[in-house]
Amino acid sequence: MPLHHRRSRLLGVLVTAFLLISGLGSCSTEEDFTNNSFRNFDVLWETLDRNYCYFDLKLPKDSSWADMRLKWRSQLRAQMSSDSLFLVLTGLLSELKDGHVNLITPFDQGRYWRWKSDYPAGSNSSLIEDYLGQDYRIAGALSYTWLKHHDHGQDSIGYIRVSSFAQGLSEGNINAALSRLSGCRALIIDIRDNGGGQVTNSDLLASHFIDAERVVGYMSHKRGPGHDDFAPRVELRLRPVDRGVRWLRPVVLLVDRGVYSAANDFTLRMSGLPLVTIMGQPTGGGGGLPMSSELPNGWSVRYSASRTYDAKGGDIEQGIKPDLTLSFEREAAIRGYDTMIEGAVSYLKERFEHLRRTRRWSKFPR
């Protein structure tokens, strides 16, 4: 047989063998993983059983994660569409009532919104824009101005709106905003309805409001398969910015139920600072540091895998209470009046008077 024929025959055998092996592999994957609803459900349940960190806070006292497995696995069928399987898996995850627990697929994301939607709104975006006015400035994630209906005299109040910590935020942004508000005696930082973003951004912003390092909380990571297997708590320290503007004057931090995740972390870091008063409604929480895993069919699950505590050891997953409660009144909003912002202004004016009476006003120069 000519050499080129032998080569062609050998190549054909190799190609045939490769196709057979590939075919066997793809059939195995399809049967064992992609189309096996029971397999995907079990991997999802087991992943959270070993790694999720808030079972004690999230599930009713008279039920368990094993009960949830029985409840939702009974709804599986051998042949299910992707949409049907998605609904069952999302139903299982929703039992945890955790905004950090998500199922990510190419066609949808399973999420739990009721941590926020079950509560009245604490702000109105159009009304916030009215308070910012037409000439407000933008520095990365910060929108800022002098409050338009107050003069620029000794009782001037600066206003910074931070709608998200997912946007870019740098030292330059923060220094620029605080420098241009340096003529103000006090500051309102409004993070209402801020759903979070990058914890590095929240830490960076908070570092401009202290002059000495302090412990602001603790974190503990899941380290074993048992529901109570956690590593020892480690300190969360807030350090003042090395270079740049440090704002050491009165601050009101406005919060509501929509404050979550990295915004909740910012609230934690600002909580207890001598010149900071947190006002509004309890935050939405989200103190767990999210982790991700992949299911056999390629879908991803995100879940809370660590716990965060405040400086006194209290868990912040369910939210942080404000120092002073304020309500957002819809009737007033219709008239163009934000009761939370106005409440913060009234509080700061009272604080100004107190500082004058106690002769401590000079401590907060313009």
C-alpha positions as CSV (number, residue, x, y, z in Angstrom):
1,M,0.0,0.0,0.0
2,P,1.4,3.4,-0.9
3,L,2.6,5.5,2.0
4,H,0.1,8.3,1.4
5,H,-2.8,5.7,1.5
6,R,-1.5,4.3,4.8
7,R,-1.3,7.8,6.2
8,S,-4.9,8.5,5.1
9,R,-6.1,5.3,6.6
10,L,-4.4,6.0,10.0
11,L,-5.8,9.5,10.1
12,G,-9.3,8.1,9.5
13,V,-8.9,5.7,12.3
14,L,-7.7,8.4,14.7
15,V,-10.6,10.8,13.7
16,T,-13.1,8.0,14.2
17,A,-11.7,7.2,17.6
18,F,-11.7,10.8,18.6
19,L,-15.4,11.2,17.6
20,L,-16.4,8.1,19.5
21,I,-14.6,9.3,22.6
22,S,-16.0,12.8,22.3
23,G,-19.5,11.4,21.7
24,L,-19.3,9.2,24.8
25,G,-18.1,12.1,26.9
26,S,-20.8,14.5,25.7
27,C,-23.5,11.9,26.3
28,S,-22.2,11.3,29.8
29,T,-22.2,15.0,30.6
30,E,-25.7,15.5,29.2
31,E,-27.1,12.6,31.1
32,D,-25.3,13.0,34.4
33,F,-25.2,16.7,34.7
34,T,-26.9,19.1,32.3
35,N,-30.4,17.4,32.0
36,N,-30.4,15.8,35.5
37,S,-32.6,18.1,37.6
38,F,-32.2,16.0,40.7
39,R,-28.4,16.1,40.4
40,N,-28.4,19.9,40.0
41,F,-30.8,20.4,42.9
42,D,-28.7,18.2,45.2
43,V,-25.5,20.0,44.4
44,L,-27.2,23.3,45.1
45,W,-28.6,22.2,48.4
46,E,-25.4,20.6,49.5
47,T,-23.3,23.6,48.5
48,L,-25.3,25.9,50.8
49,D,-25.6,23.2,53.5
50,R,-21.8,23.2,53.8
51,N,-21.0,26.9,53.1
52,Y,-23.9,29.2,53.9
53,C,-23.5,31.1,57.2
54,Y,-26.9,32.4,58.3
55,F,-29.2,29.4,58.8
56,D,-29.8,30.4,62.4
57,L,-31.0,33.8,61.4
58,K,-33.0,33.0,58.3
59,L,-35.0,29.9,58.8
60,P,-38.0,29.7,61.1
61,K,-37.3,28.0,64.5
62,D,-39.6,25.1,63.7
63,S,-38.0,24.2,60.4
64,S,-34.5,23.2,59.0
65,W,-32.5,23.3,55.8
66,A,-33.3,19.6,55.5
67,D,-37.0,20.4,55.6
68,M,-36.5,22.8,52.7
69,R,-34.8,20.0,50.7
70,L,-37.8,17.8,51.1
71,K,-40.3,20.6,50.3
72,W,-38.7,21.7,47.0
73,R,-37.1,18.4,45.8
74,S,-40.6,16.9,45.7
75,Q,-41.4,19.4,42.9
76,L,-38.7,18.0,40.6
77,R,-39.4,15.8,37.6
78,A,-37.0,13.7,35.5
79,Q,-37.7,15.8,32.4
80,M,-37.9,19.5,33.2
81,S,-37.4,22.6,31.1
82,S,-34.7,25.0,32.1
83,D,-37.3,27.5,33.1
84,S,-39.1,25.0,35.3
85,L,-35.9,23.9,37.0
86,F,-34.9,27.6,37.5
87,L,-38.2,28.2,39.4
88,V,-37.7,25.3,41.7
89,L,-34.1,26.2,42.5
90,T,-35.0,29.8,43.1
91,G,-37.8,28.8,45.3
92,L,-35.4,26.8,47.5
93,L,-33.0,29.8,47.7
94,S,-35.8,32.2,48.6
95,E,-36.4,30.3,51.8
96,L,-33.3,32.0,53.1
97,K,-34.7,35.5,52.6
98,D,-31.2,36.8,51.8
99,G,-30.5,39.4,49.1
100,H,-27.0,38.0,48.7
101,V,-28.2,34.6,47.7
102,N,-28.7,34.5,43.9
103,L,-29.0,31.9,41.1
104,I,-27.3,33.2,37.9
105,T,-28.2,31.6,34.6
106,P,-27.8,32.7,31.0
107,F,-31.5,33.7,30.8
108,D,-32.3,35.1,34.3
109,Q,-31.2,35.7,37.8
110,G,-32.9,34.2,40.8
111,R,-33.1,36.8,43.6
112,Y,-34.9,37.7,46.8
113,W,-36.2,41.3,46.8
114,R,-38.6,41.2,49.8
115,W,-35.9,42.3,52.2
116,K,-36.6,45.7,50.7
117,S,-40.0,45.6,48.9
118,D,-41.9,44.6,52.0
119,Y,-41.1,48.0,53.5
120,P,-42.2,51.5,52.6
121,A,-39.9,53.6,50.5
122,G,-37.5,55.9,52.4
123,S,-36.7,58.3,49.5
124,N,-37.8,59.6,46.1
125,S,-35.1,60.0,43.4
126,S,-36.9,63.0,41.7
127,L,-37.1,64.8,45.0
128,I,-33.4,64.2,45.7
129,E,-32.6,65.7,42.4
130,D,-34.6,68.8,43.4
131,Y,-32.5,69.2,46.5
132,L,-29.3,68.8,44.5
133,G,-30.5,71.5,42.1
134,Q,-29.3,72.1,38.6
135,D,-25.7,73.1,39.4
136,Y,-24.6,70.3,41.7
137,R,-21.1,68.8,41.1
138,I,-20.2,65.2,40.4
139,A,-17.0,63.5,41.7
140,G,-17.1,59.8,40.8
141,A,-19.9,58.2,42.8
142,L,-20.5,61.5,44.7
143,S,-23.0,64.1,43.8
144,Y,-22.6,67.1,46.0
145,T,-23.8,70.7,46.6
146,W,-24.5,73.3,49.2
147,L,-28.2,72.8,50.2
148,K,-30.0,75.3,47.9
149,H,-32.5,76.6,50.4
150,H,-29.9,77.5,53.0
151,D,-27.6,80.5,52.8
152,H,-23.8,80.2,52.6
153,G,-23.3,81.8,56.0
154,Q,-22.0,80.2,59.2
155,D,-24.8,77.7,59.3
156,S,-24.3,76.4,55.8
157,I,-24.8,72.6,55.3
158,G,-23.2,70.5,52.6
159,Y,-25.0,67.7,50.9
160,I,-23.5,64.6,49.4
161,R,-25.6,62.0,47.6
162,V,-24.1,58.5,47.2
163,S,-26.6,56.3,45.3
164,S,-24.2,53.4,44.8
165,F,-20.8,52.1,45.9
166,A,-20.5,50.1,42.6
167,Q,-19.4,53.2,40.7
168,G,-15.9,54.5,40.6
169,L,-14.6,56.3,43.7
170,S,-11.1,57.5,44.3
171,E,-9.2,59.6,46.8
172,G,-9.2,62.4,44.3
173,N,-13.0,62.3,44.1
174,I,-13.5,62.5,47.8
175,N,-10.9,65.2,48.4
176,A,-12.4,67.3,45.6
177,A,-15.9,67.1,47.1
178,L,-14.9,67.7,50.7
179,S,-12.6,70.6,49.7
180,R,-15.3,72.3,47.8
181,L,-17.7,71.9,50.7
182,S,-15.1,73.2,53.2
183,G,-17.1,76.4,53.8
184,C,-19.9,74.4,55.4
185,R,-20.2,73.8,59.1
186,A,-21.7,70.4,58.7
187,L,-22.5,67.7,56.2
188,I,-25.4,65.4,55.2
189,I,-24.4,62.2,53.5
190,D,-27.4,60.6,51.9
191,I,-27.1,56.9,51.1
192,R,-30.8,56.0,51.1
193,D,-31.6,53.3,48.6
194,N,-28.0,52.5,48.0
195,G,-27.9,48.8,47.3
196,G,-24.1,48.4,47.8
197,G,-21.2,47.7,45.5
198,Q,-17.5,47.5,46.4
199,V,-16.6,47.4,50.1
200,T,-13.3,49.0,49.2
201,N,-15.3,52.1,48.2
202,S,-17.2,52.3,51.4
203,D,-14.1,51.9,53.5
204,L,-12.3,54.5,51.5
205,L,-15.0,57.1,52.0
206,A,-15.4,56.4,55.7
207,S,-11.6,56.8,56.2
208,H,-12.0,60.6,55.6
209,F,-14.2,61.1,58.7
210,I,-11.8,59.9,61.5
211,D,-8.5,61.1,62.8
212,A,-7.4,57.9,64.5
213,E,-7.6,54.2,63.8
214,R,-10.4,52.3,65.5
215,V,-12.1,48.9,65.6
216,V,-15.5,49.2,63.9
217,G,-16.5,45.6,63.9
218,Y,-15.6,42.0,63.4
219,M,-15.8,39.3,60.7
220,S,-16.0,35.5,60.9
221,H,-15.6,33.2,57.9
222,K,-17.2,29.8,57.4
223,R,-14.5,27.2,57.7
224,G,-16.2,23.8,57.9
225,P,-19.3,21.8,56.7
226,G,-21.2,22.2,60.0
227,H,-23.7,25.0,60.3
228,D,-21.7,26.3,63.3
229,D,-18.2,25.8,61.9
230,F,-16.8,29.3,61.9
231,A,-13.2,30.7,62.2
232,P,-12.5,33.0,65.2
233,R,-13.6,36.6,64.7
234,V,-11.1,39.0,63.3
235,E,-11.2,42.8,63.8
236,L,-12.4,45.2,61.2
237,R,-10.3,48.3,61.5
238,L,-11.0,51.7,60.0
239,R,-7.8,53.8,59.4
240,P,-7.8,57.5,58.6
241,V,-6.7,58.6,55.2
242,D,-3.0,59.2,55.1
243,R,-3.1,62.2,52.8
244,G,-6.1,64.3,51.9
245,V,-9.1,66.0,53.5
246,R,-10.3,64.7,56.9
247,W,-13.8,66.0,57.7
248,L,-13.9,66.4,61.5
249,R,-17.2,68.4,61.7
250,P,-20.7,67.3,62.4
251,V,-22.1,64.7,59.9
252,V,-25.6,63.2,59.5
253,L,-25.8,59.9,57.6
254,L,-29.2,59.4,56.1
255,V,-30.2,55.7,55.8
256,D,-33.3,53.6,55.0
257,R,-34.3,50.0,54.3
258,G,-32.8,50.2,50.8
259,V,-29.3,50.5,52.3
260,Y,-27.7,47.1,51.7
261,S,-24.4,45.2,51.4
262,A,-21.5,47.7,50.9
263,A,-23.8,50.6,51.9
264,N,-24.6,48.7,55.1
265,D,-20.9,48.3,55.6
266,F,-20.4,52.0,55.3
267,T,-23.1,52.6,57.9
268,L,-21.2,50.2,60.2
269,R,-17.9,52.1,59.7
270,M,-19.6,55.4,60.4
271,S,-21.5,54.2,63.4
272,G,-20.2,55.4,66.7
273,L,-17.9,58.0,65.3
274,P,-18.0,61.0,67.7
275,L,-19.2,63.6,65.1
276,V,-21.5,61.3,63.1
277,T,-25.2,60.8,63.7
278,I,-27.1,58.1,61.8
279,M,-30.6,59.2,61.0
280,G,-33.6,57.6,59.2
281,Q,-34.9,54.0,59.2
282,P,-33.1,50.7,59.9
283,T,-30.9,49.6,57.0
284,G,-31.7,46.5,54.9
285,G,-28.6,44.6,56.2
286,G,-26.6,42.3,54.0
287,G,-23.6,41.7,56.3
288,G,-22.4,38.5,54.7
289,L,-19.5,38.4,52.3
290,P,-20.7,36.7,49.2
291,M,-19.0,33.7,47.6
292,S,-19.9,31.8,44.4
293,S,-20.0,28.2,43.2
294,E,-21.0,26.5,40.0
295,L,-23.6,23.9,39.5
296,P,-23.1,20.9,37.2
297,N,-25.2,22.5,34.4
298,G,-23.0,25.6,34.4
299,W,-25.4,27.8,36.4
300,S,-23.8,29.8,39.3
301,V,-25.0,30.3,42.8
302,R,-23.9,33.2,45.1
303,Y,-24.3,32.9,48.8
304,S,-23.2,34.5,52.1
305,A,-20.1,32.8,53.5
306,S,-19.0,35.0,56.3
307,R,-20.7,37.0,59.1
308,T,-20.1,40.6,60.1
309,Y,-20.6,42.1,63.5
310,D,-20.6,45.6,64.9
311,A,-18.1,46.8,67.5
312,K,-20.3,45.5,70.3
313,G,-20.6,42.0,68.7
314,G,-24.1,42.4,67.3
315,D,-24.8,40.7,63.9
316,I,-25.6,43.3,61.2
317,E,-27.1,40.9,58.7
318,Q,-30.6,42.0,59.5
319,G,-29.8,45.7,59.4
320,I,-28.4,48.6,61.5
321,K,-30.7,50.8,63.6
322,P,-30.2,54.6,63.3
323,D,-29.3,56.8,66.2
324,L,-32.4,58.9,65.5
325,T,-35.5,57.7,63.6
326,L,-36.9,59.8,60.8
327,S,-39.8,58.9,58.5
328,F,-40.2,59.7,54.8
329,E,-43.7,61.2,54.4
330,R,-45.2,60.7,50.9
331,E,-47.7,63.6,51.4
332,A,-44.9,66.0,52.1
333,A,-42.9,64.6,49.2
334,I,-45.7,65.5,46.8
335,R,-45.3,69.1,48.0
336,G,-41.6,69.0,47.3
337,Y,-40.5,68.5,50.9
338,D,-38.1,65.6,51.9
339,T,-38.9,65.0,55.6
340,M,-35.6,63.1,56.1
341,I,-33.4,65.8,54.6
342,E,-35.3,68.5,56.5
343,G,-35.1,66.5,59.7
344,A,-31.4,66.3,59.3
345,V,-31.1,70.0,58.7
346,S,-33.2,70.8,61.8
347,Y,-31.0,68.4,63.9
348,L,-27.8,70.0,62.7
349,K,-29.1,73.5,63.4
350,E,-29.9,72.4,67.0
351,R,-26.4,71.0,67.2
352,F,-25.0,74.3,66.0
353,E,-26.8,76.1,68.8
354,H,-25.6,73.6,71.4
355,L,-22.0,74.1,70.3
356,R,-22.4,77.8,70.6
357,R,-23.9,77.6,74.0
358,T,-21.2,75.3,75.3
359,R,-18.5,77.5,73.6
360,R,-17.3,74.5,71.5
361,W,-18.1,76.1,68.2
362,S,-14.5,77.1,67.5
363,K,-13.6,73.4,67.4
364,F,-15.3,73.2,64.0
365,P,-13.9,76.1,62.0
366,R,-15.0,76.9,58.5
